Each structure stands twice: as C-alpha cells, then as structure tokens.
C-alpha cells in the first residue's frame, strides 16, 4: 500500500477531524437544508494576481468561494444504499446541479462580489469536465498533507470500500481548480439549464 493512502485503522479519526476542520474554516453547505453535494466558504485571495483561462483576473484581496464536497451527502447516499459515490456520471450530474444553484445565488448577490470559485481536489478530471481550469500545485509539505487527508476522506465518505480500482494502487494527484464568476454565470445560469 502506498504511503499516500492512510491505513484503515487511522480512518476512524477522519470524520472527527473533518468536522473540526469545517467548523474552524467556517465551511457550510450551499443549500440551507444540507441536501446538496457542495459546501463552501468565502475567503480573501492572498496570492499574486491569477489570470484565468477566460482572461478573468483574481487579485490579492478579491473574495473567492472555496468549494468543498459535502461529505454528509455521500454518507447519506451510502446509508440509503445508493451508489452515486461510485457513479462518475451521477456524481457529475449532482455537482452540475449544485453549480446551477450556486450560479443563481451568485447572480442574486448572495455572496457579494466574488471573483471566482476555487478548490483543491483529487477529482480534477471531473472538475475539468464541469468547466473548471485545472492547475498544478507546487510540490510542498502542504500539498502532501492535503493529498493524504483527501485520500482518507475519499475512503471514508465517497467510495464504497477498497474494491474501487486504483485508489490504493495508484496515488491520485492533488490539483488546484478555478472557475471565474463570468464562466460560472455563462455556463450555469438559468438560461443555460
């Protein structure tokens, strides 16, 4: 087993650590009833000016929406014996529905003037299909730790056991994803549903 995947006996701590992290970072569900796949938090961008593929710029101090998966959504589906956590098509469909809802909220000004959506994910192939720009992250201790943590979350919440091919054999790469406000509204606004 690669070092980048947590051992099973340690995974019992992941839900506790996940809940604590969400409280500390003020991560909340996108939908008030917690029924959606997307959670988020608002934060100020602290890096250098980032030029996105559509020409939009994210500048130091701009408000961005940091995206997170709603692990309770996966847990609820598993408890109902629904296998969306194993079906890429259903997962993508549910995430796209969440992005449509998020676009409505952004268009109505619920989150103020945001510049972009941002996230770090092991599921960057799916993010690219949803229209996100995918960028490499520099090798760092943070990247290794985040990758280890997210691999554990995938085992605990998103995937139904070790039988999912490739999770333990081949480490997934952690990448950064971006979607500008303009791209969100263009692709996911009501008129495009």
Biotite code that builds the C-alpha atoms (Angstrom):
import biotite.structure as struc

atoms = struc.array([
    struc.Atom([0.000, 0.000, 0.000], chain_id="A", res_id=1, res_name="UNK", atom_name="CA", element="C"),
    struc.Atom([1.450, 3.417, -0.918], chain_id="A", res_id=2, res_name="UNK", atom_name="CA", element="C"),
    struc.Atom([2.343, 5.811, 1.879], chain_id="A", res_id=3, res_name="UNK", atom_name="CA", element="C"),
    struc.Atom([-0.014, 8.390, 0.374], chain_id="A", res_id=4, res_name="UNK", atom_name="CA", element="C"),
    struc.Atom([-3.102, 6.417, 1.473], chain_id="A", res_id=5, res_name="UNK", atom_name="CA", element="C"),
    struc.Atom([-3.943, 6.337, 5.194], chain_id="A", res_id=6, res_name="UNK", atom_name="CA", element="C"),
    struc.Atom([-4.126, 2.906, 6.844], chain_id="A", res_id=7, res_name="UNK", atom_name="CA", element="C"),
    struc.Atom([-7.648, 1.733, 7.639], chain_id="A", res_id=8, res_name="UNK", atom_name="CA", element="C"),
    struc.Atom([-7.277, 1.826, 11.421], chain_id="A", res_id=9, res_name="UNK", atom_name="CA", element="C"),
    struc.Atom([-6.451, 5.548, 11.280], chain_id="A", res_id=10, res_name="UNK", atom_name="CA", element="C"),
    struc.Atom([-9.518, 6.351, 9.169], chain_id="A", res_id=11, res_name="UNK", atom_name="CA", element="C"),
    struc.Atom([-11.775, 6.117, 12.211], chain_id="A", res_id=12, res_name="UNK", atom_name="CA", element="C"),
    struc.Atom([-10.464, 9.597, 13.126], chain_id="A", res_id=13, res_name="UNK", atom_name="CA", element="C"),
    struc.Atom([-11.159, 11.181, 9.727], chain_id="A", res_id=14, res_name="UNK", atom_name="CA", element="C"),
    struc.Atom([-14.826, 12.137, 10.323], chain_id="A", res_id=15, res_name="UNK", atom_name="CA", element="C"),
    struc.Atom([-13.903, 13.838, 13.619], chain_id="A", res_id=16, res_name="UNK", atom_name="CA", element="C"),
    struc.Atom([-11.009, 15.737, 12.032], chain_id="A", res_id=17, res_name="UNK", atom_name="CA", element="C"),
    struc.Atom([-13.225, 16.644, 9.057], chain_id="A", res_id=18, res_name="UNK", atom_name="CA", element="C"),
    struc.Atom([-15.987, 18.080, 11.278], chain_id="A", res_id=19, res_name="UNK", atom_name="CA", element="C"),
    struc.Atom([-13.482, 20.060, 13.336], chain_id="A", res_id=20, res_name="UNK", atom_name="CA", element="C"),
    struc.Atom([-11.833, 21.449, 10.198], chain_id="A", res_id=21, res_name="UNK", atom_name="CA", element="C"),
    struc.Atom([-15.189, 22.525, 8.783], chain_id="A", res_id=22, res_name="UNK", atom_name="CA", element="C"),
    struc.Atom([-16.072, 24.395, 11.963], chain_id="A", res_id=23, res_name="UNK", atom_name="CA", element="C"),
    struc.Atom([-12.687, 26.133, 12.142], chain_id="A", res_id=24, res_name="UNK", atom_name="CA", element="C"),
    struc.Atom([-12.789, 27.147, 8.455], chain_id="A", res_id=25, res_name="UNK", atom_name="CA", element="C"),
    struc.Atom([-16.493, 28.187, 8.556], chain_id="A", res_id=26, res_name="UNK", atom_name="CA", element="C"),
    struc.Atom([-17.384, 25.727, 5.796], chain_id="A", res_id=27, res_name="UNK", atom_name="CA", element="C"),
    struc.Atom([-21.132, 25.490, 5.309], chain_id="A", res_id=28, res_name="UNK", atom_name="CA", element="C"),
    struc.Atom([-23.480, 23.695, 2.941], chain_id="A", res_id=29, res_name="UNK", atom_name="CA", element="C"),
    struc.Atom([-24.535, 25.598, -0.154], chain_id="A", res_id=30, res_name="UNK", atom_name="CA", element="C"),
    struc.Atom([-28.180, 24.659, 0.418], chain_id="A", res_id=31, res_name="UNK", atom_name="CA", element="C"),
    struc.Atom([-29.691, 25.531, 3.787], chain_id="A", res_id=32, res_name="UNK", atom_name="CA", element="C"),
    struc.Atom([-31.252, 22.063, 4.105], chain_id="A", res_id=33, res_name="UNK", atom_name="CA", element="C"),
    struc.Atom([-27.813, 20.416, 3.583], chain_id="A", res_id=34, res_name="UNK", atom_name="CA", element="C"),
    struc.Atom([-29.208, 18.353, 0.696], chain_id="A", res_id=35, res_name="UNK", atom_name="CA", element="C"),
    struc.Atom([-26.632, 19.320, -1.918], chain_id="A", res_id=36, res_name="UNK", atom_name="CA", element="C"),
    struc.Atom([-23.220, 17.962, -2.795], chain_id="A", res_id=37, res_name="UNK", atom_name="CA", element="C"),
    struc.Atom([-21.456, 21.335, -2.468], chain_id="A", res_id=38, res_name="UNK", atom_name="CA", element="C"),
    struc.Atom([-20.175, 23.061, 0.659], chain_id="A", res_id=39, res_name="UNK", atom_name="CA", element="C"),
    struc.Atom([-18.284, 26.343, 0.610], chain_id="A", res_id=40, res_name="UNK", atom_name="CA", element="C"),
    struc.Atom([-16.642, 29.117, 2.488], chain_id="A", res_id=41, res_name="UNK", atom_name="CA", element="C"),
    struc.Atom([-15.853, 32.676, 1.481], chain_id="A", res_id=42, res_name="UNK", atom_name="CA", element="C"),
    struc.Atom([-12.309, 33.890, 1.794], chain_id="A", res_id=43, res_name="UNK", atom_name="CA", element="C"),
    struc.Atom([-9.968, 36.565, 0.528], chain_id="A", res_id=44, res_name="UNK", atom_name="CA", element="C"),
    struc.Atom([-7.465, 35.535, -2.116], chain_id="A", res_id=45, res_name="UNK", atom_name="CA", element="C"),
    struc.Atom([-3.925, 36.023, -0.794], chain_id="A", res_id=46, res_name="UNK", atom_name="CA", element="C"),
    struc.Atom([-1.766, 35.029, -3.746], chain_id="A", res_id=47, res_name="UNK", atom_name="CA", element="C"),
    struc.Atom([-0.366, 37.019, -6.648], chain_id="A", res_id=48, res_name="UNK", atom_name="CA", element="C"),
    struc.Atom([-2.726, 38.071, -9.440], chain_id="A", res_id=49, res_name="UNK", atom_name="CA", element="C"),
    struc.Atom([-4.082, 34.940, -11.107], chain_id="A", res_id=50, res_name="UNK", atom_name="CA", element="C"),
    struc.Atom([-5.131, 35.171, -14.754], chain_id="A", res_id=51, res_name="UNK", atom_name="CA", element="C"),
    struc.Atom([-7.702, 32.513, -15.586], chain_id="A", res_id=52, res_name="UNK", atom_name="CA", element="C"),
    struc.Atom([-8.147, 30.857, -18.972], chain_id="A", res_id=53, res_name="UNK", atom_name="CA", element="C"),
    struc.Atom([-11.075, 33.126, -19.906], chain_id="A", res_id=54, res_name="UNK", atom_name="CA", element="C"),
    struc.Atom([-8.966, 36.234, -19.214], chain_id="A", res_id=55, res_name="UNK", atom_name="CA", element="C"),
    struc.Atom([-10.588, 36.992, -15.852], chain_id="A", res_id=56, res_name="UNK", atom_name="CA", element="C"),
    struc.Atom([-8.215, 38.100, -13.123], chain_id="A", res_id=57, res_name="UNK", atom_name="CA", element="C"),
    struc.Atom([-8.255, 37.217, -9.450], chain_id="A", res_id=58, res_name="UNK", atom_name="CA", element="C"),
    struc.Atom([-6.286, 39.813, -7.497], chain_id="A", res_id=59, res_name="UNK", atom_name="CA", element="C"),
    struc.Atom([-4.932, 39.849, -3.972], chain_id="A", res_id=60, res_name="UNK", atom_name="CA", element="C"),
    struc.Atom([-7.802, 40.710, -1.640], chain_id="A", res_id=61, res_name="UNK", atom_name="CA", element="C"),
    struc.Atom([-10.591, 39.590, -4.007], chain_id="A", res_id=62, res_name="UNK", atom_name="CA", element="C"),
    struc.Atom([-13.335, 37.487, -2.461], chain_id="A", res_id=63, res_name="UNK", atom_name="CA", element="C"),
    struc.Atom([-13.416, 33.918, -3.737], chain_id="A", res_id=64, res_name="UNK", atom_name="CA", element="C"),
    struc.Atom([-15.676, 30.986, -2.971], chain_id="A", res_id=65, res_name="UNK", atom_name="CA", element="C"),
    struc.Atom([-13.707, 27.996, -1.775], chain_id="A", res_id=66, res_name="UNK", atom_name="CA", element="C"),
    struc.Atom([-15.547, 24.819, -2.809], chain_id="A", res_id=67, res_name="UNK", atom_name="CA", element="C"),
    struc.Atom([-15.702, 21.627, -0.749], chain_id="A", res_id=68, res_name="UNK", atom_name="CA", element="C"),
    struc.Atom([-17.600, 18.396, -1.171], chain_id="A", res_id=69, res_name="UNK", atom_name="CA", element="C"),
    struc.Atom([-20.426, 17.824, 1.278], chain_id="A", res_id=70, res_name="UNK", atom_name="CA", element="C"),
    struc.Atom([-19.306, 14.587, 2.888], chain_id="A", res_id=71, res_name="UNK", atom_name="CA", element="C"),
    struc.Atom([-22.687, 14.184, 4.592], chain_id="A", res_id=72, res_name="UNK", atom_name="CA", element="C"),
    struc.Atom([-24.251, 13.930, 1.107], chain_id="A", res_id=73, res_name="UNK", atom_name="CA", element="C"),
    struc.Atom([-22.060, 10.910, 0.367], chain_id="A", res_id=74, res_name="UNK", atom_name="CA", element="C"),
    struc.Atom([-22.720, 9.424, 3.790], chain_id="A", res_id=75, res_name="UNK", atom_name="CA", element="C"),
    struc.Atom([-26.481, 9.804, 3.318], chain_id="A", res_id=76, res_name="UNK", atom_name="CA", element="C"),
    struc.Atom([-26.348, 8.114, -0.083], chain_id="A", res_id=77, res_name="UNK", atom_name="CA", element="C"),
    struc.Atom([-24.326, 5.258, 1.363], chain_id="A", res_id=78, res_name="UNK", atom_name="CA", element="C"),
    struc.Atom([-26.838, 4.854, 4.227], chain_id="A", res_id=79, res_name="UNK", atom_name="CA", element="C"),
    struc.Atom([-29.637, 4.638, 1.641], chain_id="A", res_id=80, res_name="UNK", atom_name="CA", element="C"),
    struc.Atom([-27.529, 2.110, -0.298], chain_id="A", res_id=81, res_name="UNK", atom_name="CA", element="C"),
    struc.Atom([-27.343, 4.479, -3.272], chain_id="A", res_id=82, res_name="UNK", atom_name="CA", element="C"),
    struc.Atom([-24.131, 4.238, -5.237], chain_id="A", res_id=83, res_name="UNK", atom_name="CA", element="C"),
    struc.Atom([-23.659, 7.768, -6.555], chain_id="A", res_id=84, res_name="UNK", atom_name="CA", element="C"),
    struc.Atom([-20.280, 7.819, -4.896], chain_id="A", res_id=85, res_name="UNK", atom_name="CA", element="C"),
    struc.Atom([-19.227, 5.135, -7.380], chain_id="A", res_id=86, res_name="UNK", atom_name="CA", element="C"),
    struc.Atom([-21.006, 6.531, -10.430], chain_id="A", res_id=87, res_name="UNK", atom_name="CA", element="C"),
    struc.Atom([-18.996, 9.307, -12.080], chain_id="A", res_id=88, res_name="UNK", atom_name="CA", element="C"),
    struc.Atom([-21.951, 10.271, -14.272], chain_id="A", res_id=89, res_name="UNK", atom_name="CA", element="C"),
    struc.Atom([-24.338, 10.691, -11.346], chain_id="A", res_id=90, res_name="UNK", atom_name="CA", element="C"),
    struc.Atom([-21.664, 12.465, -9.290], chain_id="A", res_id=91, res_name="UNK", atom_name="CA", element="C"),
    struc.Atom([-21.040, 14.922, -12.158], chain_id="A", res_id=92, res_name="UNK", atom_name="CA", element="C"),
    struc.Atom([-24.771, 15.461, -12.639], chain_id="A", res_id=93, res_name="UNK", atom_name="CA", element="C"),
    struc.Atom([-25.314, 16.248, -8.964], chain_id="A", res_id=94, res_name="UNK", atom_name="CA", element="C"),
    struc.Atom([-22.319, 18.586, -8.868], chain_id="A", res_id=95, res_name="UNK", atom_name="CA", element="C"),
    struc.Atom([-23.556, 20.373, -12.028], chain_id="A", res_id=96, res_name="UNK", atom_name="CA", element="C"),
    struc.Atom([-26.966, 20.836, -10.363], chain_id="A", res_id=97, res_name="UNK", atom_name="CA", element="C"),
    struc.Atom([-25.177, 22.354, -7.386], chain_id="A", res_id=98, res_name="UNK", atom_name="CA", element="C"),
    struc.Atom([-23.280, 24.711, -9.697], chain_id="A", res_id=99, res_name="UNK", atom_name="CA", element="C"),
    struc.Atom([-26.597, 25.818, -11.283], chain_id="A", res_id=100, res_name="UNK", atom_name="CA", element="C"),
    struc.Atom([-27.916, 26.635, -7.813], chain_id="A", res_id=101, res_name="UNK", atom_name="CA", element="C"),
    struc.Atom([-24.660, 28.395, -6.904], chain_id="A", res_id=102, res_name="UNK", atom_name="CA", element="C"),
    struc.Atom([-24.841, 30.467, -10.121], chain_id="A", res_id=103, res_name="UNK", atom_name="CA", element="C"),
    struc.Atom([-28.339, 31.627, -9.114], chain_id="A", res_id=104, res_name="UNK", atom_name="CA", element="C"),
    struc.Atom([-27.035, 32.638, -5.695], chain_id="A", res_id=105, res_name="UNK", atom_name="CA", element="C"),
    struc.Atom([-24.019, 34.461, -7.153], chain_id="A", res_id=106, res_name="UNK", atom_name="CA", element="C"),
    struc.Atom([-26.201, 36.256, -9.735], chain_id="A", res_id=107, res_name="UNK", atom_name="CA", element="C"),
    struc.Atom([-28.571, 37.434, -6.990], chain_id="A", res_id=108, res_name="UNK", atom_name="CA", element="C"),
    struc.Atom([-25.670, 38.840, -4.954], chain_id="A", res_id=109, res_name="UNK", atom_name="CA", element="C"),
    struc.Atom([-25.995, 36.403, -2.036], chain_id="A", res_id=110, res_name="UNK", atom_name="CA", element="C"),
    struc.Atom([-22.215, 36.179, -1.700], chain_id="A", res_id=111, res_name="UNK", atom_name="CA", element="C"),
    struc.Atom([-21.410, 39.773, -2.579], chain_id="A", res_id=112, res_name="UNK", atom_name="CA", element="C"),
    struc.Atom([-18.973, 40.491, -5.362], chain_id="A", res_id=113, res_name="UNK", atom_name="CA", element="C"),
    struc.Atom([-16.942, 37.316, -5.780], chain_id="A", res_id=114, res_name="UNK", atom_name="CA", element="C"),
    struc.Atom([-14.170, 36.951, -8.341], chain_id="A", res_id=115, res_name="UNK", atom_name="CA", element="C"),
    struc.Atom([-14.063, 33.171, -8.799], chain_id="A", res_id=116, res_name="UNK", atom_name="CA", element="C"),
    struc.Atom([-14.629, 29.685, -7.455], chain_id="A", res_id=117, res_name="UNK", atom_name="CA", element="C"),
    struc.Atom([-11.580, 27.820, -6.217], chain_id="A", res_id=118, res_name="UNK", atom_name="CA", element="C"),
    struc.Atom([-10.729, 24.418, -4.828], chain_id="A", res_id=119, res_name="UNK", atom_name="CA", element="C"),
    struc.Atom([-8.047, 21.802, -4.348], chain_id="A", res_id=120, res_name="UNK", atom_name="CA", element="C"),
    struc.Atom([-9.051, 18.310, -5.372], chain_id="A", res_id=121, res_name="UNK", atom_name="CA", element="C"),
    struc.Atom([-8.022, 14.798, -6.279], chain_id="A", res_id=122, res_name="UNK", atom_name="CA", element="C"),
    struc.Atom([-11.047, 14.736, -8.627], chain_id="A", res_id=123, res_name="UNK", atom_name="CA", element="C"),
    struc.Atom([-9.607, 17.225, -11.115], chain_id="A", res_id=124, res_name="UNK", atom_name="CA", element="C"),
    struc.Atom([-10.620, 15.144, -14.161], chain_id="A", res_id=125, res_name="UNK", atom_name="CA", element="C"),
    struc.Atom([-14.268, 15.546, -13.121], chain_id="A", res_id=126, res_name="UNK", atom_name="CA", element="C"),
    struc.Atom([-13.700, 19.244, -12.398], chain_id="A", res_id=127, res_name="UNK", atom_name="CA", element="C"),
    struc.Atom([-12.300, 19.774, -15.905], chain_id="A", res_id=128, res_name="UNK", atom_name="CA", element="C"),
    struc.Atom([-15.438, 18.162, -17.385], chain_id="A", res_id=129, res_name="UNK", atom_name="CA", element="C"),
    struc.Atom([-17.513, 20.655, -15.413], chain_id="A", res_id=130, res_name="UNK", atom_name="CA", element="C"),
    struc.Atom([-15.622, 23.576, -16.967], chain_id="A", res_id=131, res_name="UNK", atom_name="CA", element="C"),
    struc.Atom([-13.017, 24.283, -14.298], chain_id="A", res_id=132, res_name="UNK", atom_name="CA", element="C"),
    struc.Atom([-9.480, 25.315, -15.135], chain_id="A", res_id=133, res_name="UNK", atom_name="CA", element="C"),
    struc.Atom([-7.089, 22.776, -13.626], chain_id="A", res_id=134, res_name="UNK", atom_name="CA", element="C"),
    struc.Atom([-3.625, 23.898, -12.491], chain_id="A", res_id=135, res_name="UNK", atom_name="CA", element="C"),
    struc.Atom([-0.681, 22.083, -10.971], chain_id="A", res_id=136, res_name="UNK", atom_name="CA", element="C"),
    struc.Atom([0.192, 22.814, -7.368], chain_id="A", res_id=137, res_name="UNK", atom_name="CA", element="C"),
    struc.Atom([3.840, 23.245, -6.428], chain_id="A", res_id=138, res_name="UNK", atom_name="CA", element="C"),
    struc.Atom([5.365, 20.364, -4.506], chain_id="A", res_id=139, res_name="UNK", atom_name="CA", element="C"),
    struc.Atom([5.188, 21.255, -0.837], chain_id="A", res_id=140, res_name="UNK", atom_name="CA", element="C"),
    struc.Atom([4.529, 19.759, 2.544], chain_id="A", res_id=141, res_name="UNK", atom_name="CA", element="C"),
    struc.Atom([1.023, 21.282, 2.432], chain_id="A", res_id=142, res_name="UNK", atom_name="CA", element="C"),
    struc.Atom([0.287, 19.507, -0.858], chain_id="A", res_id=143, res_name="UNK", atom_name="CA", element="C"),
    struc.Atom([1.458, 16.142, 0.507], chain_id="A", res_id=144, res_name="UNK", atom_name="CA", element="C"),
    struc.Atom([-0.544, 16.556, 3.698], chain_id="A", res_id=145, res_name="UNK", atom_name="CA", element="C"),
    struc.Atom([-3.684, 17.708, 1.882], chain_id="A", res_id=146, res_name="UNK", atom_name="CA", element="C"),
    struc.Atom([-3.394, 14.825, -0.578], chain_id="A", res_id=147, res_name="UNK", atom_name="CA", element="C"),
    struc.Atom([-3.051, 12.317, 2.283], chain_id="A", res_id=148, res_name="UNK", atom_name="CA", element="C"),
    struc.Atom([-6.034, 13.846, 4.102], chain_id="A", res_id=149, res_name="UNK", atom_name="CA", element="C"),
    struc.Atom([-8.251, 13.920, 0.997], chain_id="A", res_id=150, res_name="UNK", atom_name="CA", element="C"),
    struc.Atom([-7.360, 10.336, 0.085], chain_id="A", res_id=151, res_name="UNK", atom_name="CA", element="C"),
    struc.Atom([-8.583, 9.372, 3.552], chain_id="A", res_id=152, res_name="UNK", atom_name="CA", element="C"),
    struc.Atom([-11.809, 11.332, 3.082], chain_id="A", res_id=153, res_name="UNK", atom_name="CA", element="C"),
    struc.Atom([-12.425, 9.555, -0.218], chain_id="A", res_id=154, res_name="UNK", atom_name="CA", element="C"),
    struc.Atom([-12.088, 6.207, 1.523], chain_id="A", res_id=155, res_name="UNK", atom_name="CA", element="C"),
    struc.Atom([-14.319, 7.150, 4.447], chain_id="A", res_id=156, res_name="UNK", atom_name="CA", element="C"),
    struc.Atom([-17.100, 9.010, 2.620], chain_id="A", res_id=157, res_name="UNK", atom_name="CA", element="C"),
    struc.Atom([-17.012, 8.876, -1.120], chain_id="A", res_id=158, res_name="UNK", atom_name="CA", element="C"),
    struc.Atom([-16.015, 5.404, -2.152], chain_id="A", res_id=159, res_name="UNK", atom_name="CA", element="C"),
    struc.Atom([-17.569, 2.142, -1.039], chain_id="A", res_id=160, res_name="UNK", atom_name="CA", element="C"),
    struc.Atom([-14.567, 0.195, 0.197], chain_id="A", res_id=161, res_name="UNK", atom_name="CA", element="C"),
    struc.Atom([-11.230, -0.775, -1.237], chain_id="A", res_id=162, res_name="UNK", atom_name="CA", element="C"),
    struc.Atom([-12.712, -2.597, -4.208], chain_id="A", res_id=163, res_name="UNK", atom_name="CA", element="C"),
    struc.Atom([-12.683, 0.634, -6.218], chain_id="A", res_id=164, res_name="UNK", atom_name="CA", element="C"),
    struc.Atom([-9.914, 0.062, -8.716], chain_id="A", res_id=165, res_name="UNK", atom_name="CA", element="C"),
    struc.Atom([-6.882, 2.268, -8.469], chain_id="A", res_id=166, res_name="UNK", atom_name="CA", element="C"),
    struc.Atom([-7.460, 4.022, -5.160], chain_id="A", res_id=167, res_name="UNK", atom_name="CA", element="C"),
    struc.Atom([-4.832, 2.117, -3.234], chain_id="A", res_id=168, res_name="UNK", atom_name="CA", element="C"),
    struc.Atom([-2.596, 1.113, -6.137], chain_id="A", res_id=169, res_name="UNK", atom_name="CA", element="C"),
    struc.Atom([-2.068, 4.485, -7.800], chain_id="A", res_id=170, res_name="UNK", atom_name="CA", element="C"),
    struc.Atom([-1.960, 7.748, -5.855], chain_id="A", res_id=171, res_name="UNK", atom_name="CA", element="C"),
    struc.Atom([-4.180, 10.496, -7.202], chain_id="A", res_id=172, res_name="UNK", atom_name="CA", element="C"),
    struc.Atom([-2.592, 13.863, -7.840], chain_id="A", res_id=173, res_name="UNK", atom_name="CA", element="C"),
    struc.Atom([-3.844, 16.902, -5.921], chain_id="A", res_id=174, res_name="UNK", atom_name="CA", element="C"),
    struc.Atom([-4.522, 19.854, -8.221], chain_id="A", res_id=175, res_name="UNK", atom_name="CA", element="C"),
    struc.Atom([-5.979, 23.324, -7.947], chain_id="A", res_id=176, res_name="UNK", atom_name="CA", element="C"),
    struc.Atom([-9.210, 24.193, -9.796], chain_id="A", res_id=177, res_name="UNK", atom_name="CA", element="C"),
    struc.Atom([-10.617, 27.587, -10.744], chain_id="A", res_id=178, res_name="UNK", atom_name="CA", element="C"),
    struc.Atom([-13.816, 28.853, -12.365], chain_id="A", res_id=179, res_name="UNK", atom_name="CA", element="C"),
    struc.Atom([-14.279, 32.573, -12.882], chain_id="A", res_id=180, res_name="UNK", atom_name="CA", element="C"),
    struc.Atom([-17.520, 34.266, -11.882], chain_id="A", res_id=181, res_name="UNK", atom_name="CA", element="C"),
    struc.Atom([-18.136, 35.085, -15.554], chain_id="A", res_id=182, res_name="UNK", atom_name="CA", element="C"),
    struc.Atom([-17.634, 31.444, -16.584], chain_id="A", res_id=183, res_name="UNK", atom_name="CA", element="C"),
    struc.Atom([-19.916, 30.229, -13.762], chain_id="A", res_id=184, res_name="UNK", atom_name="CA", element="C"),
    struc.Atom([-22.708, 32.565, -14.825], chain_id="A", res_id=185, res_name="UNK", atom_name="CA", element="C"),
    struc.Atom([-22.214, 31.843, -18.517], chain_id="A", res_id=186, res_name="UNK", atom_name="CA", element="C"),
    struc.Atom([-22.212, 28.068, -18.178], chain_id="A", res_id=187, res_name="UNK", atom_name="CA", element="C"),
    struc.Atom([-24.548, 27.511, -15.228], chain_id="A", res_id=188, res_name="UNK", atom_name="CA", element="C"),
    struc.Atom([-27.066, 30.359, -15.197], chain_id="A", res_id=189, res_name="UNK", atom_name="CA", element="C"),
    struc.Atom([-30.807, 29.607, -15.570], chain_id="A", res_id=190, res_name="UNK", atom_name="CA", element="C"),
    struc.Atom([-30.890, 30.353, -19.292], chain_id="A", res_id=191, res_name="UNK", atom_name="CA", element="C"),
    struc.Atom([-28.377, 27.503, -19.915], chain_id="A", res_id=192, res_name="UNK", atom_name="CA", element="C"),
    struc.Atom([-30.197, 24.764, -17.977], chain_id="A", res_id=193, res_name="UNK", atom_name="CA", element="C"),
])
